[in-house]
Amino acid sequence: MLLNIEAVLFDLDGTLLDRRRSFARFVRQQWERFAPSLGTVSQEDYVQAVAERDRDGYGPRKDLFTGLSARFELPPALPQRLLEDYRVRFPGACLLFPDAKPTLSALRAAGIKLGLITNGSVRMQGRKLECLALRPMFDTILISEAEGAHKPDRRIFERALERLNTDPARAVFVGDDPDADVAGARAAGMHAIWRRDPHVLRTVAADTIIDELGDLVSLLRTGRAS
């Protein structure tokens, strides 16, 4: 049990948002929209090719669809159309983990302050938050592009704590990225909780490890510390 915690801050992609499932869902929908232009390219081949370039969201966005024309003998102008489609439609394909909103609601009911820190552009991350109806659930939201700093830079964590009026020793950060989330939060003096990613095989130096967001409720004290 974590005692005297008054604020919990979260990462978005891969922590609250099931990004792998969301991205696969989007790419399948995109294949259906562009099927006439994709010719004989099967849906599975298309999903695999785009997922390889996506690299779980860490691949450069501008290069997400480059190379597809040569690989599949497609019209040379198609990658730009696909990129524009991604920028407009991906947020609407995003899905939360099933226990995300119940966990946030339970923490809120317990008097815990909630924050979110996400790396990315205001346009993309902002639209995700709107489509997922997450904004009202947080006391503060920081998007790296707007802040001029991105995780693991300790400044973005410290800025979030300042806005929540919370000491780092009484706050935890929950994320799936060992470097951006766990190491960044610990550098800022916060308790770092790693939401285990089965694709990460190395040892992660987190203070606590959870497999499901719902595990947080039993870990945290129910109510604000005095």
Steps between C-alpha positions, in 0.01 A plus 500: 500500500621850416420734787458877502457525124289795394554505122526242225627598156473286188653453161248470215613268218558144616385580854141625483464468124544152351718628220592172333137396468398852399764525229418159356132598499577824317720335237236237424240774460739696280557198277123477451477871412786483251445150362445620140839678507679212673431255220595143589660584837332282763378650824743292706800598286400865525454490877837329545683746274358810669549358851868440422544866411293616798727328756237531774472873436874572514557509124509846335144595405604660171651168391212281614386411149813571297636196322157345450486613138821317412422197715152444359530683165244763601436850360784731617258760638319248721729515809420869554127429479541218750692727736231766484238232567699385805522851641126551468360158585736324741366674815149374420626142484664512843386270779565516874598198703177368654601592855623853420189705575386287798845545655503876443149527644596297808806715566300818454234372741775434754608865488816445295610778266553380143741618233609388155829556318530390139767543235381606157333777305214705635295418191531122526505455878230761551269324255560167672397650832186644344402179322556298816318758718793510743551873556237538775661223703827686564597801708787580265614376158843569353581433133870517421470719189311765695740480795822518301630197690433130465543197722747398640595867555435553869371852432171374359442284809587787732268732310213254540564470874508876535161529330361233731660673801649165600837405640678232291530274804119487516445427132533198275535474126362205306635416157605220266830642370800409719698804391255781427258413780680305773846659485355846436264485797766369735739776394230747605475338844171320438408142574506328158255220422569299187197358323666186376544477122548136396709617203762644738731217602765689697489574871319825578609697807150604606392549861190289437384282209137438410337292228162673498395856575245368747790387720556866589186523709619241750849650507395851590356631820130581463492868577729799521782491748477756774 
